Amino acid sequence: MSKNVFLGLGLAVAGSLPFSYVQAQADAGPIPRVVAVASGSAEKSPLDQKLEKNYSQLIDEFFDFVFETYPSWGTNVGLHQYDHKLEDFSRVSVAKTISRLKDFQVRFKDKSFEQLPAGQRHDVELVSAFINAQLLDYESLRSLENDPDKYSSLIADSVFSLTKRNFAPPQQRLESVVIREEQAPRLLKEARENLIAANVPRIYAEVAIEQLPGSIEMVQTTIPAAFKSVTDEKLLARYKAANDALIKDLKDYQTFIKQEILPRTRAEFAIGRENFVKKLAFDEMEDEDLDKLLAQGYSELHRLQKRFKDTAAKIDPSVSTRECFEEISKHHPKPEQLVKSTAAVLDGLRDFCLEKGIVTIPSKEQVTVDETPSFLRALTFASMDTPGPYETNAREAYYYVTPAEKDWDAKRVEEHMRFYSYPDLINTSVHEAYPGHYVQFLWGKSAPSKVRKLLGCSSNAEGWAHYCEEMMLEEGLGKVTLAGASEEGGKEAGLRLELIQIHDALLRACRYIVGIEMHCKGMSYNDGVEFFMKEGFMEKANAVRETKRGTKDATYMVYTLGKLKILKLRDDYKAMRGDKYSLKDFHDNFLKCGFPPLKIVRAEMMETH
């Protein structure tokens, strides 16, 4: 899972999650502007120059509006003039936001933009899709009315984003924390006013209740620990007052959800076929018939299941497929060694990518492995959190793995840790780091436009990371011994890695199918859990987590959807390039597009090479 997704904003965006000091605002400067004059533009006609100027001004105006509306996202992308602001979800503010979005929706339909160069026309499509996605959420999906977690997790992330990277001196960042924490009660008040208990799916309330203790713990312990070096007594006193108040308000909000929301929730969580189709169209620019997409998902599932059984038989034909997999899964780090064991494989993966000529890695910057922040553990096993495209001072990138909780019993801990078997540490690190999300992030810093730096989609980002898993095996990763990757070697190590990679692909194929089936075809939550267990060979605890995620993340089919489209693009690109084709050339040209919908990537790669 990538964390380069601004939750609740539809399309993926550069920076971390869905979603100061006055001197810091001055130091941060204005939002980077679009430069209308490109090379050779002196030869453009006055009409062309005026067109590009109008386009550039509209892009700048739009992102000014976006970051004023979603200032937490501004922090995450590295625009620190927004650090002292927090989202306003009052009904008056939301009505204004919807009105502005509709105004921009019309303005980006300007017929004159059809005369822009191809790259800018594609950027207009990308912005228009982003606007449509926001309006879909506000007017049809209505997450502000039905998702209690939206508010508390936004507060937690907005504060954590000021803490995790040293983009400014601690005292300056702490002042921004204080200002945001002082605004948090207002946002929680808006939550109480906006939420309609009868419209809240019960599972949404349960997720909010499950995540809130992590948010509270983060505010109580993580934030204070990060600012121990601050000595300004006046600021510390103000911080203590704001922090104590926020802890109380979060606990009161938790009680509010338990007592006022949960008892009156509805069982139904499905967004319905119409909304699902629109969400795919706006988030991913995917317009293929849904039934055809579902058939492709089942086809991929069956292909993977056959490979899974065949590979297990090669490893040990004397046991069942499930027994073979479970035996491999039993070999994993101790819970307290998870971070260290994950970090141990990264250098080997990076070296493999360079030695095999798989992709250009445009920086020697390293990624840091750490535990998933407590407020994000309910729905994810592993994720990548990278600095935003406009972050200039702090370059820390975090590869998060979710630890077993201290209050779990031995059975649940074991089920959880089986997700982190030694071969799975390799495959997950391929997905999250090399050459997956982290490498794509490194390329993203040189994306071709402001729009490409800020907007993209999950079928590209998650599709790329998932595609990399099988591709790396095709290129011989299974024949390489990586330091720290296993407590057991032998000639079957490559087959064990292959089996685990297929199992992870089965998980994504199950997500693809369960998402469509639950939201469009009437599959129940319990049937979703059973599907993951039976068809994906998953432990129950992990199947529950995956199904729970699917109730909120309806289109988490994007992993397999993107992978299949990238494979088709690779075949077509190879046929077009002929003798000039190389895998590295394909990957480099893919990544330099940014991470827009694959429809745009295909157009640019197939038309310009």
Secondary structure, DSSP 8 states (H G I E B T S, - for coil): -BS---TTSSS-BSSSS----HHHHHHH-S--------TTGGGS-HHHHHHHHHHHHHHHHHHHHHHHH-HHHHHHHT-GGGTT------HHHHHHHHHHHHHHHHHTT-GGGGGS-HHHHHHHHHHHHHHHHHHHIIIII-HHHH-THHHHHHHHHHHHTTTSS-SS-HHHHHHHHHHHHHHHHHHHHHHHHH--GGGSBHHHHHHHHHHHHHHHHIIIIIHHHHTTT---HHHHHHHHHHHHHHHHHHHHHHHHIIIIIGGG-BS-----HHHHHHHHHHHH---S-HHHHHHHHHHHHHHHHHHHHHHHHHH-TTS-HHHHHHHHHT----GGGHHHHHHTTHHHHHHHHHHTT----------EEEE--GGGTTS-SEEEE---TT--S----EEEE----TTS-HHHHHHHHGGG-HHHHHHHHHHHTSSSHHHHHHHHTT-SSHHHHHB--HHHHHHHHHHHHHHHHHTTGGGS--TTS-S--STTHHHHHHHHHHHHHHHHHHHHHHHHHHHHS---HHHHHHHHHHHH---HHHHHHHHHHHHH-TTTTHHHHHHHHHHHHHHHHHHHHGGG--HHHHHHHHHTT-S--HHHHHHHHHH--
